[in-house]
Amino acid sequence: MTDAQWKTQKAKIEKESEGQKYWDNEKTASVVELGHLVITPGTYDKDGKVITEPVLSSKYAVDIIWQDDEVSSFATYKVWPAPVGIHSFGYDIDSEYAAAYYILFPQPEPQPVDLS
């Protein structure tokens, strides 16, 4: 999703108290904002100076564990990257994700995810 879309969706799973925002734990168990993922890594010289800048996705990535059912407006943005890629919630959750993934996509090749 775009940054603007995330801002809109984020408001649906946040609460606020005394000026502090926090995740609505009646809707979410965990929310990890991954940001703009690297599509093409940068290159660097031996001193760590940038030769080529990394190319970042224009989309904003978020990994969410829902308490029960996901908030319906998030369904449009759901993607199924091959297990386990950019982020991990730990062995148990990753195993559940992988099982669901391979039921949906039984072929051995991972499904491409458009990050551009």
SULKA-V736646 format. One record per residue. RES is the residue in one small letter. PHI is phi in degrees with one decimal (NA if undefined). PSI is psi in radians with two decimals (NA if undefined). OMEGA is omega in degrees with one decimal (NA if undefined). Layout:
res,phi,psi,omega
RES,PHI,PSI,OMEGA
RES,PHI,PSI,OMEGA
//
This chain:
res,phi,psi,omega
m,NA,2.77,178.0
t,-76.2,2.95,177.2
d,-59.3,-0.74,-179.7
a,-65.2,-0.71,177.8
q,-64.0,-0.72,178.0
w,-62.9,-0.74,179.3
k,-57.6,-0.75,178.6
t,-65.6,-0.82,-178.2
q,-68.5,-0.68,-178.9
k,-57.6,-0.69,-179.7
a,-61.3,-0.41,-179.0
k,-79.2,-0.24,-178.3
i,-122.9,0.23,178.0
e,-110.1,2.71,168.8
k,-125.6,2.90,178.8
e,-140.0,2.43,176.8
s,-144.7,2.23,179.2
e,50.8,0.72,177.5
g,79.3,-0.01,179.8
q,-103.8,2.23,176.8
k,-93.9,2.54,178.1
y,-152.2,2.82,-178.5
w,-71.2,2.44,178.2
d,-74.2,1.79,-175.0
n,-75.5,-0.01,170.0
e,-81.3,-0.36,-179.7
k,-106.8,-0.65,-174.4
t,-123.4,2.53,172.7
a,-94.2,-0.57,179.8
s,-159.3,2.47,176.8
v,-133.6,2.19,177.1
v,-124.1,2.02,176.9
e,-83.7,1.93,-178.3
l,-87.3,-0.39,178.3
g,80.7,-2.65,-179.3
h,-87.1,1.93,-175.9
l,-74.0,2.67,178.0
v,-76.6,2.16,175.8
i,-89.5,-0.80,178.5
t,-128.6,2.09,-179.7
p,-63.1,2.63,174.1
g,-74.7,2.93,174.6
t,-119.3,2.60,-173.4
y,-138.5,2.62,176.8
d,-82.6,-3.11,-175.1
k,-64.1,-0.33,178.7
d,-95.1,0.04,179.1
g,85.7,0.13,178.3
k,-79.2,2.50,-176.7
v,-69.8,2.21,171.4
i,-94.9,-0.86,176.5
t,-130.4,2.27,179.0
e,-66.5,2.54,173.6
p,-67.0,2.65,176.5
v,-101.6,2.15,-179.0
l,-102.2,2.62,174.9
s,-63.0,2.57,174.2
s,-81.0,-0.20,-178.9
k,-92.4,2.65,-179.5
y,-101.3,2.16,-176.1
a,-99.3,2.39,178.6
v,-138.5,2.38,176.9
d,-111.5,2.13,-174.4
i,-126.8,2.37,166.8
i,-105.9,2.09,-179.1
w,-84.7,2.60,175.3
q,-66.2,-0.86,178.7
d,-129.4,-1.94,177.1
d,-84.2,2.56,177.7
e,-65.9,2.70,173.9
v,-64.5,2.21,-169.4
s,-56.3,-0.58,-179.0
s,-68.6,-0.23,178.0
f,-82.5,-0.31,-175.2
a,-56.1,-0.63,179.7
t,-60.0,-0.50,-174.0
y,-99.5,-0.01,-176.6
k,-69.6,2.30,174.2
v,-127.5,2.78,-179.3
w,-122.3,1.35,175.6
p,-67.8,2.68,178.9
a,-58.0,2.44,179.4
p,-69.6,2.72,-43.2
v,-90.5,2.19,-172.1
g,-102.4,-1.82,-171.3
i,-71.8,-0.60,-172.6
h,-138.7,2.62,178.2
s,-130.7,2.41,173.0
f,-96.9,0.07,-178.9
g,109.4,2.90,-170.1
y,-55.7,-0.84,-175.5
d,-62.9,-0.87,-179.8
i,-66.3,-0.74,178.9
d,-61.6,-0.66,178.4
s,-66.0,-0.73,176.7
e,-62.5,-0.75,178.9
y,-62.0,-0.83,-178.8
a,-60.1,-0.73,179.1
a,-61.5,-0.80,178.9
a,-65.0,-0.71,-179.8
y,-59.8,-0.85,-175.6
y,-74.6,-0.30,169.9
i,-73.1,-0.76,179.4
l,-72.1,-0.63,-175.6
f,-128.8,1.38,-174.8
p,-70.7,-0.25,178.7
q,-67.2,2.61,-175.6
p,-70.9,-0.38,-177.7
e,-80.1,2.41,177.3
p,-65.2,2.63,176.6
q,-77.2,2.30,177.2
p,-69.5,2.50,176.4
v,-118.3,2.15,180.0
d,-75.2,1.88,-178.6
l,-99.1,-0.10,-174.4
s,-73.7,NA,NA
//
